[in-house]
Amino acid sequence: MRSIRPSSATRRPRAAARAGFPVPAAVALVSALLLTATACESGAGAGGEPAASASAAEDGHGAIRIPDHLRDKLAEHGIDVDKWRDGAWKNWDRDDWLREAQDFVNPIIENLWNPDRMRDAEEPGREVDTGDLSGDRGVSDPEPAPVRARPVPPAYHETAATAGKVFFDSPAGSKVCSATVVRDPARPGKSNLVWTAGHCVHAGRKGGWYRNIAFVPSYNDAARPAAELQSAGEEEIAPYGVWWGDWVKTSAQWIEQGGATGGEGAPYDFAVLHVTPEEGAGGRSLEETVGAALPVDFAAPAVRRVRSVTATGYPAAAPYDGQTMYRCQGRPGRLSVGASDPTMYRIGCTMTGGSSGGGWVATGSDGRPALISNTSIGPVGAGWLAGPRLGEEAEDVYRAVSEKFAGR
């Protein structure tokens, strides 16, 4: 569900922490549904080491860095990097809002995501009512009873090392979602891959790619209350640094079908980011920096064979404030939003917008913890969460991003 306030996090990554597995945040299914996070579509991306830089901007933002493989793409779309850094990225005119999978660009603007901006980022809302599901001829189980979300014990790098926040800018302002560090089959032990919801990176059929997309692992690691974060420094809010998406991919179905309301595109609402540190990470990958990465299970059992899943995220809509991590655990049921679409997982959970994109973890086909879904939609009033069952389309997105950076 999207309801996340953007915050800035420009912190230098610290030494790797102990491994920990994030739990997926459940989405509540009620008469009105919320799609967690912002819309995401079939992937696009950008990878490689930053190469070009521009002078610091007058507004306090640092230099802009451009990964090698993005240089030609910026020129192709007529983007002036200095103007982009100084605020041209705020131009959301339809003709200038890049939409297609191959059009993704995300120049790194140093210090853009500072603590104040990160703290103020809002959840991306997406409301749905029962009328939006009227065409459903698939199988849905009875609506689950709400399960109270429980706070994740700090320090997060010890209890949920792979969990964090995704920040991005949209036409409606700075937004925030939740996300999970996942393994990279092409770089065992050195992954730079992050899993989130498609609507956290792309607006769907009526929009394009969001901008200034960045991941902050273990955001507010010590679980400080919002009042204390008003004066918190970067090391407290983003202890493992800010990692910018240099390539992002989502499903073609999300790009073509994803909507701002209802369950449209929800069964394909997933995305994979390849990230690079805003500041030097000492040559370490994201996985090495946080000390963990989850495998993704694309052969997870059918809904009724999954005994328990744990959803993790940073709920931002009331009664939560988006500054601390929560999780829900329960046995999933089935939710069908369309006769021709895959059945989704659904669990009772009181997490709200902002938890969108957060990982759902269960025992994988090999008997070990694995990511099997992510939070996608839920009702406006909270109570349950739903997430896509990851299959062939999701695996294609995942492997495409991995293979793009294989050998680098």
C-alpha positions as a Markdown table, in Angstrom:
| # | Residue | x | y | z |
|---|---|---|---|---|
| 1 | Met | 0.0 | 0.0 | 0.0 |
| 2 | Arg | 1.5 | 3.3 | -0.8 |
| 3 | Ser | 1.8 | 5.8 | 1.8 |
| 4 | Ile | 5.4 | 6.7 | 2.4 |
| 5 | Arg | 7.1 | 10.0 | 3.1 |
| 6 | Pro | 10.3 | 10.6 | 1.2 |
| 7 | Ser | 13.4 | 11.1 | 3.3 |
| 8 | Ser | 16.9 | 11.7 | 2.3 |
| 9 | Ala | 19.7 | 9.3 | 3.4 |
| 10 | Thr | 23.2 | 10.0 | 2.3 |
| 11 | Arg | 25.2 | 7.8 | 4.6 |
| 12 | Arg | 28.4 | 6.0 | 4.2 |
| 13 | Pro | 28.0 | 2.2 | 4.4 |
| 14 | Arg | 29.5 | 0.6 | 7.5 |
| 15 | Ala | 31.0 | -2.8 | 7.9 |
| 16 | Ala | 28.8 | -5.8 | 7.2 |
| 17 | Ala | 26.3 | -6.8 | 9.8 |
| 18 | Arg | 24.9 | -10.1 | 10.9 |
| 19 | Ala | 22.5 | -11.7 | 8.5 |
| 20 | Gly | 18.8 | -11.4 | 9.2 |
| 21 | Phe | 15.7 | -12.2 | 7.2 |
| 22 | Pro | 13.0 | -9.6 | 6.5 |
| 23 | Val | 9.3 | -10.6 | 6.8 |
| 24 | Pro | 6.7 | -9.6 | 4.2 |
| 25 | Ala | 4.1 | -7.1 | 5.2 |
| 26 | Ala | 0.5 | -8.4 | 4.9 |
| 27 | Val | -2.1 | -6.5 | 2.9 |
| 28 | Ala | -5.7 | -6.2 | 4.1 |
| 29 | Leu | -8.5 | -6.9 | 1.7 |
| 30 | Val | -11.6 | -4.8 | 2.5 |
| 31 | Ser | -14.3 | -3.0 | 0.5 |
| 32 | Ala | -11.6 | -0.4 | -0.3 |
| 33 | Leu | -8.1 | -1.5 | -1.3 |
| 34 | Leu | -4.8 | 0.4 | -1.2 |
| 35 | Leu | -2.0 | -0.5 | -3.6 |
| 36 | Thr | 1.1 | -0.4 | -1.6 |
| 37 | Ala | 3.8 | 1.8 | -3.0 |
| 38 | Thr | 3.8 | 3.4 | -6.4 |
| 39 | Ala | 3.2 | 1.9 | -9.7 |
| 40 | Cys | 5.9 | -0.1 | -11.4 |
| 41 | Glu | 6.0 | -1.6 | -14.9 |
| 42 | Ser | 8.2 | -3.8 | -17.0 |
| 43 | Gly | 11.8 | -3.1 | -16.3 |
| 44 | Ala | 14.3 | -0.7 | -17.4 |
| 45 | Gly | 17.6 | 0.1 | -15.9 |
| 46 | Ala | 20.9 | 1.6 | -15.6 |
| 47 | Gly | 24.1 | 0.0 | -14.4 |
| 48 | Gly | 27.8 | 0.5 | -14.2 |
| 49 | Glu | 30.1 | 2.8 | -12.2 |
| 50 | Pro | 29.3 | 6.5 | -12.1 |
| 51 | Ala | 31.6 | 8.3 | -14.4 |
| 52 | Ala | 30.6 | 11.9 | -15.2 |
| 53 | Ser | 30.1 | 14.6 | -12.6 |
| 54 | Ala | 28.9 | 18.2 | -12.5 |
| 55 | Ser | 29.6 | 21.1 | -10.2 |
| 56 | Ala | 27.6 | 21.4 | -7.0 |
| 57 | Ala | 24.2 | 23.0 | -7.2 |
| 58 | Glu | 23.4 | 26.2 | -5.4 |
| 59 | Asp | 20.5 | 24.6 | -3.5 |
| 60 | Gly | 23.0 | 22.5 | -1.5 |
| 61 | His | 22.7 | 19.3 | -3.5 |
| 62 | Gly | 26.0 | 17.8 | -4.5 |
| 63 | Ala | 27.5 | 16.8 | -7.8 |
| 64 | Ile | 25.6 | 14.6 | -10.3 |
| 65 | Arg | 27.1 | 11.3 | -11.3 |
| 66 | Ile | 26.2 | 9.4 | -14.4 |
| 67 | Pro | 26.8 | 5.6 | -14.8 |
| 68 | Asp | 28.6 | 5.0 | -18.1 |
| 69 | His | 25.8 | 3.0 | -19.7 |
| 70 | Leu | 23.4 | 5.9 | -19.1 |
| 71 | Arg | 25.4 | 8.7 | -20.8 |
| 72 | Asp | 24.1 | 8.1 | -24.3 |
| 73 | Lys | 20.5 | 7.5 | -23.0 |
| 74 | Leu | 20.6 | 11.0 | -21.3 |
| 75 | Ala | 21.7 | 12.6 | -24.5 |
| 76 | Glu | 19.1 | 10.6 | -26.5 |
| 77 | His | 16.4 | 12.1 | -24.4 |
| 78 | Gly | 17.9 | 15.6 | -24.4 |
| 79 | Ile | 18.6 | 15.7 | -20.7 |
| 80 | Asp | 21.0 | 18.5 | -19.6 |
| 81 | Val | 22.7 | 17.0 | -16.4 |
| 82 | Asp | 23.2 | 20.4 | -14.8 |
| 83 | Lys | 19.6 | 21.5 | -15.3 |
| 84 | Trp | 18.5 | 18.0 | -14.2 |
| 85 | Arg | 20.4 | 18.3 | -10.9 |
| 86 | Asp | 19.2 | 21.9 | -10.3 |
| 87 | Gly | 15.5 | 20.9 | -10.6 |
| 88 | Ala | 14.7 | 20.0 | -14.2 |
| 89 | Trp | 13.8 | 16.5 | -12.9 |
| 90 | Lys | 10.7 | 18.1 | -11.4 |
| 91 | Asn | 9.2 | 18.5 | -15.0 |
| 92 | Trp | 6.5 | 15.9 | -15.3 |
| 93 | Asp | 5.1 | 17.0 | -18.6 |
| 94 | Arg | 3.5 | 14.0 | -20.3 |
| 95 | Asp | 5.9 | 14.3 | -23.3 |
| 96 | Asp | 8.9 | 14.4 | -21.0 |
| 97 | Trp | 7.9 | 11.6 | -18.6 |
| 98 | Leu | 9.9 | 8.6 | -19.8 |
| 99 | Arg | 7.7 | 5.5 | -19.9 |
| 100 | Glu | 9.1 | 2.5 | -21.8 |
| 101 | Ala | 11.1 | -0.2 | -20.2 |
| 102 | Gln | 14.3 | 0.8 | -22.0 |
| 103 | Asp | 13.9 | 4.5 | -21.1 |
| 104 | Phe | 14.9 | 4.3 | -17.4 |
| 105 | Val | 17.4 | 7.0 | -16.4 |
| 106 | Asn | 18.4 | 7.9 | -12.8 |
| 107 | Pro | 21.4 | 10.2 | -12.5 |
| 108 | Ile | 22.8 | 10.2 | -9.0 |
| 109 | Ile | 22.3 | 13.6 | -7.3 |
| 110 | Glu | 24.6 | 13.6 | -4.3 |
| 111 | Asn | 22.9 | 14.7 | -1.0 |
| 112 | Leu | 19.5 | 14.9 | -2.6 |
| 113 | Trp | 18.1 | 12.3 | -0.1 |
| 114 | Asn | 19.1 | 14.1 | 3.1 |
| 115 | Pro | 17.6 | 13.2 | 6.5 |
| 116 | Asp | 14.9 | 15.8 | 6.3 |
| 117 | Arg | 13.7 | 14.9 | 2.8 |
| 118 | Met | 13.7 | 11.2 | 3.7 |
| 119 | Arg | 11.8 | 11.7 | 6.9 |
| 120 | Asp | 9.1 | 13.8 | 5.0 |
| 121 | Ala | 8.6 | 11.3 | 2.2 |
| 122 | Glu | 5.0 | 10.1 | 2.0 |
| 123 | Glu | 3.4 | 6.8 | 1.3 |
| 124 | Pro | 2.0 | 6.5 | -2.2 |
| 125 | Gly | -1.8 | 5.9 | -1.8 |
| 126 | Arg | -3.9 | 3.7 | -4.1 |
| 127 | Glu | -7.5 | 3.1 | -3.1 |
| 128 | Val | -9.8 | 0.3 | -4.3 |
| 129 | Asp | -13.3 | -0.6 | -3.6 |
| 130 | Thr | -15.3 | -3.8 | -4.1 |
| 131 | Gly | -16.5 | -2.5 | -7.5 |
| 132 | Asp | -13.0 | -2.7 | -8.7 |
| 133 | Leu | -13.1 | -6.4 | -8.3 |
| 134 | Ser | -16.5 | -7.0 | -9.8 |
| 135 | Gly | -15.1 | -8.8 | -12.8 |
| 136 | Asp | -13.4 | -11.4 | -10.7 |
| 137 | Arg | -14.3 | -15.0 | -11.6 |
| 138 | Gly | -11.3 | -16.6 | -10.0 |
| 139 | Val | -11.1 | -18.1 | -6.5 |
| 140 | Ser | -10.8 | -15.9 | -3.4 |
| 141 | Asp | -10.9 | -17.1 | 0.1 |
| 142 | Pro | -12.9 | -15.3 | 2.8 |
| 143 | Glu | -11.4 | -12.0 | 4.0 |
| 144 | Pro | -8.8 | -12.8 | 6.7 |
| 145 | Ala | -9.2 | -11.4 | 10.2 |
| 146 | Pro | -6.9 | -8.4 | 10.9 |
| 147 | Val | -3.5 | -9.4 | 12.4 |
| 148 | Arg | -1.9 | -6.7 | 14.5 |
| 149 | Ala | 1.5 | -5.6 | 13.1 |
| 150 | Arg | 4.3 | -6.0 | 15.6 |
| 151 | Pro | 7.4 | -3.7 | 15.7 |
| 152 | Val | 10.6 | -5.3 | 14.5 |
| 153 | Pro | 13.1 | -5.2 | 17.4 |
| 154 | Pro | 16.2 | -2.9 | 16.9 |
| 155 | Ala | 18.8 | -3.0 | 15.7 |
| 156 | Tyr | 17.3 | -3.8 | 12.3 |
| 157 | His | 20.6 | -4.9 | 10.9 |
| 158 | Glu | 20.5 | -7.7 | 13.3 |
| 159 | Thr | 16.9 | -8.7 | 13.2 |
| 160 | Ala | 16.0 | -7.8 | 9.6 |
| 161 | Ala | 19.3 | -7.1 | 7.8 |
| 162 | Thr | 17.8 | -7.3 | 4.3 |
| 163 | Ala | 15.0 | -4.9 | 4.8 |
| 164 | Gly | 15.0 | -1.2 | 4.0 |
| 165 | Lys | 13.2 | 1.7 | 2.3 |
| 166 | Val | 13.0 | 2.9 | -1.3 |
| 167 | Phe | 12.7 | 6.6 | -1.8 |
| 168 | Phe | 11.6 | 8.2 | -5.1 |
| 169 | Asp | 10.1 | 11.4 | -6.6 |
| 170 | Ser | 6.7 | 11.5 | -8.4 |
| 171 | Pro | 4.5 | 14.2 | -9.8 |
| 172 | Ala | 2.8 | 14.2 | -6.4 |
| 173 | Gly | 6.0 | 14.8 | -4.5 |
| 174 | Ser | 8.6 | 12.6 | -2.6 |
| 175 | Lys | 7.4 | 9.1 | -1.9 |
| 176 | Val | 8.6 | 6.0 | 0.0 |
| 177 | Cys | 8.1 | 2.2 | -0.1 |
| 178 | Ser | 9.7 | -0.8 | 1.5 |
| 179 | Ala | 12.1 | -3.2 | -0.1 |
| 180 | Thr | 14.4 | -6.3 | 0.4 |
| 181 | Val | 18.0 | -7.1 | -0.5 |
| 182 | Val | 18.0 | -10.3 | -2.6 |
| 183 | Arg | 20.7 | -12.6 | -3.9 |
| 184 | Asp | 22.2 | -12.2 | -7.3 |
| 185 | Pro | 22.8 | -15.6 | -9.1 |
| 186 | Ala | 25.6 | -13.9 | -11.2 |
| 187 | Arg | 27.4 | -12.6 | -8.2 |
| 188 | Pro | 27.2 | -15.0 | -5.3 |
| 189 | Gly | 27.8 | -13.2 | -2.0 |
| 190 | Lys | 28.1 | -9.9 | -3.7 |
| 191 | Ser | 24.6 | -8.9 | -4.7 |
| 192 | Asn | 23.5 | -5.4 | -5.5 |
| 193 | Leu | 19.9 | -6.4 | -6.2 |
| 194 | Val | 16.9 | -5.0 | -4.4 |
| 195 | Trp | 13.3 | -6.3 | -4.7 |
| 196 | Thr | 10.2 | -4.1 | -4.3 |
| 197 | Ala | 6.8 | -3.4 | -5.9 |
| 198 | Gly | 6.4 | -2.2 | -9.4 |
| 199 | His | 4.3 | 0.7 | -8.4 |
| 200 | Cys | 7.3 | 2.0 | -6.4 |
| 201 | Val | 9.3 | 2.6 | -9.5 |
| 202 | His | 6.8 | 3.1 | -12.4 |
| 203 | Ala | 3.4 | 4.8 | -12.5 |
| 204 | Gly | 1.7 | 2.2 | -14.7 |
| 205 | Arg | -0.3 | 2.6 | -17.8 |
| 206 | Lys | -0.9 | 6.3 | -17.4 |
| 207 | Gly | 2.6 | 7.4 | -16.5 |
| 208 | Gly | 6.3 | 6.5 | -16.6 |
| 209 | Trp | 9.4 | 5.9 | -14.5 |
| 210 | Tyr | 9.7 | 7.7 | -11.2 |
| 211 | Arg | 12.8 | 9.7 | -10.5 |
| 212 | Asn | 15.7 | 9.8 | -8.0 |
| 213 | Ile | 15.0 | 6.2 | -7.0 |
| 214 | Ala | 17.2 | 5.2 | -4.0 |
| 215 | Phe | 17.4 | 2.4 | -1.4 |
| 216 | Val | 18.3 | 2.9 | 2.2 |
| 217 | Pro | 18.9 | -0.4 | 4.1 |
| 218 | Ser | 18.1 | -0.6 | 7.8 |
| 219 | Tyr | 16.6 | 2.9 | 7.7 |
| 220 | Asn | 16.5 | 4.3 | 11.3 |
| 221 | Asp | 18.3 | 1.1 | 12.5 |
| 222 | Ala | 17.9 | 2.0 | 16.2 |
| 223 | Ala | 14.1 | 2.5 | 15.8 |
| 224 | Arg | 14.2 | 6.0 | 17.2 |
| 225 | Pro | 10.8 | 7.7 | 17.5 |
| 226 | Ala | 9.9 | 10.4 | 15.0 |
| 227 | Ala | 10.5 | 13.2 | 17.5 |
| 228 | Glu | 14.1 | 12.1 | 18.0 |
| 229 | Leu | 14.7 | 11.9 | 14.3 |
| 230 | Gln | 14.1 | 15.6 | 13.9 |
| 231 | Ser | 17.7 | 16.2 | 14.9 |
| 232 | Ala | 19.2 | 12.9 | 13.8 |
| 233 | Gly | 22.2 | 12.8 | 11.6 |
| 234 | Glu | 22.8 | 10.8 | 8.5 |
| 235 | Glu | 24.6 | 8.0 | 10.3 |
| 236 | Glu | 21.6 | 7.5 | 12.5 |
| 237 | Ile | 19.0 | 7.5 | 9.7 |
| 238 | Ala | 21.0 | 5.7 | 6.9 |
| 239 | Pro | 23.8 | 3.8 | 8.7 |
| 240 | Tyr | 24.6 | 1.7 | 5.6 |
| 241 | Gly | 24.4 | 4.6 | 3.2 |
| 242 | Val | 22.1 | 5.6 | 0.3 |
| 243 | Trp | 22.2 | 3.3 | -2.8 |
| 244 | Trp | 20.9 | 4.6 | -6.1 |
| 245 | Gly | 19.1 | 2.5 | -8.6 |
| 246 | Asp | 21.3 | 2.5 | -11.7 |
| 247 | Trp | 19.0 | 0.0 | -13.4 |
| 248 | Val | 15.4 | -1.0 | -12.7 |
| 249 | Lys | 13.1 | -3.5 | -14.3 |
| 250 | Thr | 9.4 | -4.3 | -13.7 |
| 251 | Ser | 6.9 | -6.4 | -15.5 |
| 252 | Ala | 5.5 | -5.5 | -18.9 |
| 253 | Gln | 2.1 | -6.2 | -17.4 |
| 254 | Trp | 2.5 | -3.5 | -14.8 |
| 255 | Ile | 3.6 | -1.0 | -17.3 |
| 256 | Glu | 0.6 | -1.8 | -19.5 |
| 257 | Gln | -2.1 | -2.4 | -16.9 |
| 258 | Gly | -1.0 | -0.9 | -13.6 |
| 259 | Gly | -3.4 | 1.7 | -12.3 |
| 260 | Ala | -3.5 | 4.3 | -9.5 |
| 261 | Thr | -6.6 | 2.6 | -7.9 |
| 262 | Gly | -8.1 | -0.9 | -7.8 |
| 263 | Gly | -6.3 | -4.2 | -8.3 |
| 264 | Glu | -5.2 | -3.4 | -11.8 |
| 265 | Gly | -1.8 | -5.0 | -12.5 |
| 266 | Ala | -1.5 | -6.1 | -8.9 |
| 267 | Pro | -0.7 | -9.8 | -9.8 |
| 268 | Tyr | 2.4 | -8.4 | -11.6 |
| 269 | Asp | 3.3 | -5.7 | -9.2 |
| 270 | Phe | 7.0 | -6.4 | -8.6 |
| 271 | Ala | 10.3 | -4.9 | -9.6 |
| 272 | Val | 14.1 | -5.4 | -9.2 |
| 273 | Leu | 16.6 | -2.7 | -8.8 |
| 274 | His | 20.4 | -2.9 | -9.4 |
| 275 | Val | 21.9 | -0.3 | -7.0 |
| 276 | Thr | 25.2 | 1.5 | -6.6 |
| 277 | Pro | 26.4 | 3.5 | -3.5 |
| 278 | Glu | 26.1 | 7.3 | -3.5 |
| 279 | Glu | 29.3 | 7.4 | -1.6 |
| 280 | Gly | 32.1 | 4.9 | -1.7 |
| 281 | Ala | 31.4 | 1.6 | 0.0 |
| 282 | Gly | 35.0 | 0.6 | 0.1 |
| 283 | Gly | 34.5 | -1.7 | -2.9 |
| 284 | Arg | 31.9 | -3.7 | -1.1 |
| 285 | Ser | 28.6 | -4.8 | -2.6 |
| 286 | Leu | 25.3 | -4.1 | -1.0 |
| 287 | Glu | 25.1 | -7.7 | 0.3 |
| 288 | Glu | 28.6 | -7.4 | 1.8 |
| 289 | Thr | 27.7 | -4.1 | 3.4 |
| 290 | Val | 24.5 | -5.2 | 5.1 |
| 291 | Gly | 25.7 | -8.8 | 5.7 |
| 292 | Ala | 22.8 | -10.6 | 4.1 |
| 293 | Ala | 20.6 | -11.2 | 1.0 |
| 294 | Leu | 17.5 | -13.4 | 0.6 |
| 295 | Pro | 17.1 | -16.0 | -2.1 |
| 296 | Val | 14.0 | -15.6 | -4.2 |
| 297 | Asp | 11.7 | -18.7 | -4.6 |
| 298 | Phe | 10.0 | -18.7 | -8.0 |
| 299 | Ala | 8.7 | -22.2 | -7.3 |
| 300 | Ala | 6.9 | -21.5 | -4.1 |
| 301 | Pro | 4.0 | -23.8 | -3.2 |
| 302 | Ala | 0.4 | -23.0 | -4.1 |
| 303 | Val | -1.3 | -20.7 | -1.6 |
| 304 | Arg | -2.9 | -23.4 | 0.4 |
| 305 | Arg | 0.4 | -25.2 | 0.9 |
| 306 | Val | 2.1 | -22.2 | 2.5 |
| 307 | Arg | 1.8 | -22.6 | 6.2 |
| 308 | Ser | 3.1 | -19.2 | 7.2 |
| 309 | Val | 4.6 | -16.0 | 5.7 |
| 310 | Thr | 6.1 | -13.0 | 7.4 |
| 311 | Ala | 5.6 | -9.6 | 5.8 |
| 312 | Thr | 8.0 | -6.7 | 6.7 |
| 313 | Gly | 7.8 | -3.0 | 6.0 |
| 314 | Tyr | 7.7 | 0.6 | 7.1 |
| 315 | Pro | 4.0 | 1.5 | 7.3 |
| 316 | Ala | 3.5 | 5.3 | 7.0 |
| 317 | Ala | -0.2 | 5.9 | 6.9 |
| 318 | Ala | -2.0 | 6.5 | 10.2 |
| 319 | Pro | -1.7 | 5.2 | 12.8 |
| 320 | Tyr | 1.9 | 4.7 | 11.8 |
| 321 | Asp | 4.5 | 7.3 | 10.8 |
| 322 | Gly | 6.8 | 5.5 | 8.5 |
| 323 | Gln | 9.9 | 5.9 | 10.7 |
| 324 | Thr | 10.0 | 2.4 | 12.2 |
| 325 | Met | 9.8 | -1.2 | 10.9 |
| 326 | Tyr | 6.9 | -3.6 | 11.5 |
| 327 | Arg | 6.0 | -7.1 | 10.5 |
| 328 | Cys | 3.0 | -9.4 | 10.3 |
| 329 | Gln | 2.9 | -13.2 | 10.3 |
| 330 | Gly | 0.1 | -15.5 | 9.2 |
| 331 | Arg | -1.1 | -18.3 | 6.9 |
| 332 | Pro | -2.0 | -16.8 | 3.5 |
| 333 | Gly | -5.3 | -17.2 | 1.7 |
| 334 | Arg | -6.1 | -16.7 | -2.0 |
| 335 | Leu | -7.2 | -13.4 | -3.6 |
| 336 | Ser | -8.2 | -13.4 | -7.3 |
| 337 | Val | -8.5 | -9.9 | -8.9 |
| 338 | Gly | -9.2 | -11.1 | -12.4 |
| 339 | Ala | -10.3 | -14.3 | -14.1 |
| 340 | Ser | -7.2 | -14.4 | -16.4 |
| 341 | Asp | -4.6 | -13.2 | -13.8 |
| 342 | Pro | -2.6 | -15.4 | -11.3 |
| 343 | Thr | -4.1 | -15.8 | -7.8 |
| 344 | Met | -2.4 | -13.6 | -5.2 |
| 345 | Tyr | -1.4 | -14.3 | -1.6 |
| 346 | Arg | -3.4 | -12.5 | 1.1 |
| 347 | Ile | -2.9 | -12.3 | 4.8 |
| 348 | Gly | -4.5 | -10.4 | 7.7 |
| 349 | Cys | -2.3 | -7.4 | 8.7 |
| 350 | Thr | -2.8 | -3.9 | 10.0 |
| 351 | Met | 0.2 | -2.4 | 8.2 |
| 352 | Thr | -0.8 | 0.6 | 6.0 |
| 353 | Gly | 0.6 | 2.5 | 3.0 |
| 354 | Gly | 4.4 | 2.7 | 3.1 |
| 355 | Ser | 4.7 | -1.0 | 3.6 |
| 356 | Ser | 4.3 | -1.4 | -0.2 |
| 357 | Gly | 7.1 | -3.4 | -1.8 |
| 358 | Gly | 8.1 | -5.0 | 1.5 |
| 359 | Gly | 9.2 | -8.6 | 1.3 |
| 360 | Trp | 7.1 | -11.7 | 2.2 |
| 361 | Val | 9.3 | -14.4 | 3.5 |
| 362 | Ala | 8.4 | -18.1 | 3.9 |
| 363 | Thr | 10.1 | -21.5 | 3.9 |
| 364 | Gly | 11.2 | -22.0 | 0.3 |
| 365 | Ser | 11.2 | -25.1 | -1.8 |
| 366 | Asp | 14.6 | -26.0 | -0.4 |
| 367 | Gly | 13.4 | -25.7 | 3.3 |
| 368 | Arg | 15.2 | -22.4 | 3.9 |
| 369 | Pro | 13.8 | -18.8 | 4.3 |
| 370 | Ala | 13.1 | -17.2 | 0.9 |
| 371 | Leu | 11.3 | -14.2 | -0.5 |
| 372 | Ile | 8.1 | -15.4 | -2.2 |
| 373 | Ser | 6.2 | -12.2 | -2.6 |
| 374 | Asn | 6.0 | -8.5 | -1.8 |
| 375 | Thr | 3.2 | -6.2 | -0.5 |
| 376 | Ser | 1.1 | -4.8 | -3.3 |
| 377 | Ile | -2.4 | -3.9 | -2.3 |
| 378 | Gly | -4.6 | -3.5 | 0.7 |
| 379 | Pro | -7.8 | -1.8 | 1.9 |
| 380 | Val | -7.9 | 1.9 | 2.8 |
| 381 | Gly | -8.7 | 1.2 | 6.4 |
| 382 | Ala | -6.1 | -1.6 | 6.8 |
| 383 | Gly | -6.8 | -5.1 | 7.9 |
| 384 | Trp | -5.2 | -7.2 | 5.2 |
| 385 | Leu | -2.4 | -7.2 | 2.6 |
| 386 | Ala | -2.0 | -9.0 | -0.7 |
| 387 | Gly | 1.0 | -9.8 | -2.8 |
| 388 | Pro | 1.8 | -11.4 | -6.2 |
| 389 | Arg | 2.8 | -15.0 | -6.4 |
| 390 | Leu | 6.1 | -14.9 | -8.1 |
| 391 | Gly | 6.3 | -17.0 | -11.2 |
| 392 | Glu | 7.8 | -17.0 | -14.7 |
| 393 | Glu | 7.3 | -13.3 | -15.4 |
| 394 | Ala | 8.9 | -12.4 | -12.1 |
| 395 | Glu | 11.9 | -14.7 | -12.7 |
| 396 | Asp | 12.4 | -13.1 | -16.1 |
| 397 | Val | 12.6 | -9.6 | -14.6 |
| 398 | Tyr | 15.0 | -10.9 | -11.9 |
| 399 | Arg | 17.3 | -12.7 | -14.3 |
| 400 | Ala | 17.3 | -9.8 | -16.8 |
| 401 | Val | 18.7 | -7.4 | -14.2 |
| 402 | Ser | 21.2 | -10.0 | -12.9 |
| 403 | Glu | 22.5 | -10.9 | -16.4 |
| 404 | Lys | 22.9 | -7.2 | -17.4 |
| 405 | Phe | 25.6 | -6.8 | -14.7 |
| 406 | Ala | 27.1 | -10.3 | -14.8 |
| 407 | Gly | 30.9 | -10.0 | -15.0 |
| 408 | Arg | 31.1 | -6.4 | -13.9 |
